[in-house]
Amino acid sequence: MASRTDSPGSMASRERRFYSRMAWLLVALVFIGFAPSFYLKPLGLSYPRPNPALIPNLMLHGTVFTAWVATFLAQVSLVAAGRRDLHRALGAFGMALGVAMIPVMYLTAVWQVARASQPPFTDPLTWTVVPLLGIPVFAVMLWLGWQTSRRDLQAHKRLMLGIMIMLTQPAIARLPLAPPSLFGFALPSMLILLLFVPLIVWDLRSRGGLHWATKLGAGLYALIIAAQVFFLVVPGLWSAFAAHLPGVSG
């Protein structure tokens, strides 16, 4: 029998439902966005976006990214089920997987220059700005998420949710929301900020104000989008830098 403090209407119960619903929403968005280019590619589905052949390094990227998404969903589900012991045990694997994602993301970004898989409004070198600018932010938030996993669970939950929201950018950018143009890139990227709204509302209802981890996640993502759009608008700046990155070949 549930205790009074853990009744269906308790704060703890509502918090578990909130994070569970957010996790399923984000996983669904990732699946829908990458269905034609990865998950359901053999079925011949297509969005009006580049859908490159699944060469080995793209398969590795997709597999590692999918493992991260599955781990994120499993971690949220374990907490919702009251299995914090298993959640903590899986945490070390999740951290190791997150660290492994960093070089995979980098190599996927720089190797796409040779494939020229960029959208029609930019060039291969400039397009690397989109994945590369997110890597240091991902690394910082991942480290903070690990550091807070035992001493500040409220920050830990928000940081990990913030990471997952940011990682939906490539999936949502593939949805046919607008033509493949700079506006078509910026619009869905900015719409992702709306995914922070439920977390903001939850903070206001549960705490009476915004948690620092919520502000950090939303603020860093807004900065990423602003910087990405800036370098896409002024392509010579980033391309001159990207041309000298290790692993880039044209």
PEBELWO-V464047 format. One record per pair of residues at least 6 apart in sequence whose C-alpha atoms are under 8 Angstrom apart, sorted by the first residue. I is the first residue (numbers start at 1). GAP is how many residues later the second one is. D is the distance in Angstrom with one decimal. If there is no record, write none. Layout:
I;GAP;D / I;GAP;D
This chain:
4;6;7.7 / 5;6;7.9 / 5;7;7.6 / 6;6;6.1 / 6;7;6.0 / 7;6;6.7 / 8;6;7.2 / 11;195;7.7 / 16;63;7.2 / 16;64;5.2 / 17;63;7.2 / 19;57;6.8 / 20;53;8.0 / 20;56;6.0 / 20;57;6.5 / 20;60;7.0 / 23;49;7.6 / 23;50;5.9 / 23;53;7.1 / 23;138;7.8 / 24;49;7.2 / 26;138;7.3 / 26;139;6.9 / 26;142;7.0 / 27;42;6.7 / 27;46;7.5 / 29;139;7.1 / 29;142;6.9 / 29;143;6.9 / 30;138;5.9 / 30;141;5.2 / 30;142;7.2 / 31;8;7.2 / 31;140;7.7 / 32;139;7.5 / 32;143;8.0 / 33;137;7.8 / 33;138;4.2 / 33;139;5.5 / 33;140;7.6 / 33;141;5.6 / 33;142;5.7 / 34;137;5.6 / 34;140;7.3 / 35;6;6.6 / 35;10;7.7 / 36;7;8.0 / 36;8;7.1 / 36;9;4.8 / 36;10;5.2 / 36;11;6.7 / 36;15;7.6 / 37;8;7.9 / 37;9;7.4 / 37;14;5.2 / 37;15;7.3 / 38;16;7.6 / 38;24;7.3 / 47;127;7.2 / 47;128;6.9 / 47;129;6.3 / 48;128;6.4 / 48;131;7.8 / 48;132;7.5 / 49;70;7.4 / 49;125;6.2 / 49;127;7.7 / 49;131;6.8 / 50;67;6.5 / 50;68;7.4 / 50;69;6.9 / 52;65;6.9 / 57;51;6.9 / 58;50;7.0 / 60;44;7.8 / 61;40;8.0 / 61;43;6.1 / 61;44;7.0 / 61;47;7.0 / 64;33;7.6 / 64;37;6.7 / 65;36;7.2 / 67;30;8.0 / 68;26;7.1 / 68;29;6.7 / 68;30;7.1 / 69;95;7.8 / 71;23;6.5 / 72;22;7.8 / 72;92;7.9 / 75;12;5.5 / 75;15;7.4 / 75;16;7.8 / 78;6;6.5 / 78;8;6.9 / 78;9;5.8 / 79;8;6.5 / 95;47;7.6 / 95;51;7.1 / 98;44;7.2 / 99;40;7.6 / 102;33;6.6 / 102;37;7.3 / 105;26;7.3 / 105;27;7.8 / 105;30;7.3 / 106;25;7.7 / 106;26;6.5 / 106;29;7.5 / 107;140;7.1 / 109;19;5.6 / 109;22;6.1 / 109;23;6.7 / 110;18;6.5 / 110;135;7.7 / 110;136;8.0 / 110;137;6.0 / 110;138;5.1 / 110;139;7.8 / 111;136;6.7 / 111;137;6.1 / 111;138;7.1 / 112;6;7.9 / 112;12;7.2 / 112;16;7.9 / 113;11;4.8 / 113;12;6.0 / 113;15;7.6 / 113;135;6.6 / 113;136;6.4 / 113;137;5.9 / 114;10;7.8 / 114;134;7.6 / 114;135;5.6 / 114;136;4.8 / 116;7;7.7 / 116;8;5.3 / 117;7;7.1 / 118;6;5.6 / 118;9;6.1 / 119;61;6.5 / 119;62;7.5 / 120;60;7.0 / 120;61;7.1 / 121;59;7.5 / 121;60;5.6 / 121;61;6.3 / 122;110;7.0 / 122;113;7.6 / 125;113;7.5 / 125;114;4.9 / 125;117;6.0 / 125;118;6.6 / 126;105;7.3 / 126;106;6.5 / 126;109;5.7 / 126;110;7.6 / 126;112;5.7 / 126;113;4.7 / 126;116;7.3 / 127;105;7.3 / 128;114;7.3 / 129;99;6.2 / 129;102;7.3 / 129;103;7.9 / 129;109;6.9 / 130;98;5.8 / 133;91;6.5 / 133;95;7.4 / 134;90;6.6 / 137;83;7.1 / 138;25;6.5 / 141;18;6.3 / 141;19;7.7 / 141;22;6.8 / 141;76;7.9 / 142;17;7.6 / 142;18;7.3 / 142;21;7.5 / 144;12;7.6 / 144;15;7.4 / 145;10;7.5 / 145;11;4.9 / 145;12;7.8 / 145;14;5.6 / 145;15;6.2 / 146;10;7.4 / 148;7;6.4 / 148;8;5.2 / 149;7;5.3 / 155;56;7.5 / 155;57;7.6 / 155;58;5.5 / 158;41;8.0 / 158;55;5.8 / 158;56;6.0 / 159;54;5.8 / 159;55;7.2 / 159;58;6.7 / 162;34;7.7 / 162;52;7.3 / 162;55;5.2 / 162;56;7.3 / 163;54;7.4 / 165;27;7.3 / 165;30;6.7 / 165;31;7.6 / 166;26;7.6 / 166;55;6.6 / 168;24;7.7 / 169;19;7.8 / 169;20;6.0 / 169;23;6.9 / 172;16;6.3 / 172;17;7.4 / 172;20;7.9 / 173;12;6.2 / 173;15;5.7 / 173;16;6.5 / 177;7;7.1 / 177;11;7.1 / 178;6;4.7 / 178;7;8.0 / 178;9;7.8 / 182;47;7.9 / 182;50;7.7 / 186;39;7.6 / 186;43;6.9 / 189;36;6.8 / 190;32;7.8 / 190;35;7.1 / 193;25;6.9 / 193;28;7.6 / 193;29;7.3 / 196;18;7.9 / 196;22;6.5 / 199;15;7.2 / 200;10;6.4 / 200;14;7.0 / 203;6;5.9 / 203;7;5.3 / 203;8;6.5 / 204;6;6.2 / 231;6;6.7 / 231;7;6.0 / 242;6;7.6 / 243;6;8.0
